[in-house]
């Protein structure tokens, strides 16, 4: 797969994110499964949606919600499984000094000694098969069960702390999460390739 084809294929998801934002806004008014204090199950079922639709919310056999926007039929974590993956993987810190917004990367002025904010949950709203490489800013396709997802990290009271890309992978019969970022800053492009044109998408000119 050429770099040009790779970038075009990932830009396809950005056209769908506007629809995801509307669905995610509706989801904010629903009790979030991420705030459950119950134990995390040792395993997850691996499910695929029955079909891919831009206008219809897909559900798993247990009525768990799949991400509102998906690009092809593949295995994805449901809302509850994504939150279990966050807790299972022991990853929850969020730098409070930078946020990714639909206008691009923004810096927040905070005291230097301010600690990292802790994410109590995650809301996944747009996914595609493959894993985001945090150094190149590109999604690479793998044969294994891994998906790159645009995600909102949530506080304990449901506030959105940051909108970040996360890789979810299925291993040892359970979903787990991997943070692909080396930082939230622009990265040097490999092989002296020009950076992609600035996008008005959720991830600015990097994703």
Buried (B, 14 or more C-beta within 10 A) or exposed (E): EEBEEBBEBBBEBBEBBEBBBEBBEEBEEEEBBBBBEEEBEEEBBBBBBEEBEEEEEBBBEEEBBBBBBBBEEBBBBBBBBBBBBBBBBEBBEBBBBBBBEBEBBEEEEEEEEEEEBEBBBBBBBBBBBBBBBBBBBBBEEEEEBBBBBBBBBBBEEBEBBBBBBBBBBBEEEBBBBBBBBEEBEEBEBEEEEEEBEEBEBBBBBBB
